[in-house]
Amino acid sequence: MAKLETGLSDASPPPAIVTDRALLVTDMDSSAENAALTPLQTRVAREILALARREDLAMDDRLAESALAEKIGTSRTPVNAALHHLVSLGVVYHDANRGFFMAKPAREVTDVAEQFFLEPDDPLYLKIAEDRLARRLPDVIGEADLMRQYEVSRSELRRVLSRMQEEGWLERQVGHGWQFMPMIDSVEAYDESYLFRAAIEPTGVLAPTFRADSVELEGLRRRQRFIAESGYLTMNSVELFEANSEFHETIAKWSGNRFIAQSVRRMDRLRRLVEYRQAKARKPRQEQAIEHLEILGAIARQDLLRAASLLRDHIEGARRAKVHAREIFTADVSP
């Protein structure tokens, strides 16, 4: 089983004594662990749980800080804080000399994962996103207007705007102000996003530069097999969406075409808010993981024409199933 490990962590952990997986920390450390997480730390903790459950990690499997930071796309500081919080919840234990490890099998922490899923993401981020999706914000807006509207400081606002810029749906204007980029904010845009994906993702599989990494391929097959067999029954919609994103973005990366890889990654970021919102009212799909396995099987056999055809059918099937859910774009539904 693959571990989230790229060698021993070189972080400087807080003073700790480990005996039979029981962690004894100083009062200062305990207080820090139980303090409320920042929005970033909450998101990182949620993603650590999602990664662990997607990998179906077992008790005592290691959670290397450097590997987690790379996979999540953040620095090790919020990863360390999130891991210590997961220690306080009994999901992870910490060895002062070796790092962090699963305190129980990942498939047995469904209640904790669900708790993180039910907790809201950064409230300011969600409020701005909701207002934009409901078209209550103009295409171009200044920071001063946003600060007055949401009653926040400039530093707090810029933290959220920077995240939105990174996700590709907001762009800084020359001089002052910010411009919202096209979003998936209507049934028509949702449909267009699937038509776009159906055009470029199979093309990437048929590209002359397409090369599947054997280690990544086996990892994807293992994770999708777990989801198809039983994981879909316990994984929440956020975890399932992230597993789906990993599948599509990895295949796009194998295309060897930087523009296809970037386009699929950006499309997933634009889809995230819509998909999270829709997934709350949608039953988990075992069939989705089964279709993923069929596509990966064709790639493993080097039958790329078959893989591209299956991928196109898979995306078209998702389009037909999801675009009809028109209620996801109403203003009174929270993401």
Stockholm file with secondary structure:
# STOCKHOLM 1.0

chainA/1-335         MAKLETGLSDASPPPAIVTDRALLVTDMDSSAENAALTPLQTRVAREILALARREDLAMDDRLAESALAEKIGTSRTPVNAALHHLVSLGVVYHDANRGFFMAKPAREVTDVAEQFFLEPDDPLYLKIAEDRLARRLPDVIGEADLMRQYEVSRSELRRVLSRMQEEGWLERQVGHGWQFMPMIDSVEAYDESYLFRAAIEPTGVLAPTFRADSVELEGLRRRQRFIAESGYLTMNSVELFEANSEFHETIAKWSGNRFIAQSVRRMDRLRRLVEYRQAKARKPRQEQAIEHLEILGAIARQDLLRAASLLRDHIEGARRAKVHAREIFTADVSP
#=GR chainA/1-335 SS CCCBCSSCCCCCCCSEEEETTEEEECHHHHHHHHSCCCHHHHHHHHHHHHHHHHTTCCTTCEECHHHHHHHHTSCHHHHHHHHHHHHHTTSEEEETTTEEEESSCGGGCHHHHHHHHHSCSCHHHHHHHHHHHTTCSCSEECHHHHHHHHTCCHHHHHHHHHHHHHHTSEEECSSSCEEECCCCCSHHHHHHHHHHHHHHHHHHHTSTTCCCCHHHHHHHHHHHHHIIIIIHHHSCHHHHHHHHHHHHHHHHHHTTCHHHHHHHHHHHHHHHHHHHHHHTTSCCCHHHHHHHHHHHHHHHTTCHHHHHHHHHHHHHHHHHHHTTCGGGGSTTCCC
#=GC SS_cons         CCCBCSSCCCCCCCSEEEETTEEEECHHHHHHHHSCCCHHHHHHHHHHHHHHHHTTCCTTCEECHHHHHHHHTSCHHHHHHHHHHHHHTTSEEEETTTEEEESSCGGGCHHHHHHHHHSCSCHHHHHHHHHHHTTCSCSEECHHHHHHHHTCCHHHHHHHHHHHHHHTSEEECSSSCEEECCCCCSHHHHHHHHHHHHHHHHHHHTSTTCCCCHHHHHHHHHHHHHIIIIIHHHSCHHHHHHHHHHHHHHHHHHTTCHHHHHHHHHHHHHHHHHHHHHHTTSCCCHHHHHHHHHHHHHHHTTCHHHHHHHHHHHHHHHHHHHTTCGGGGSTTCCC
//
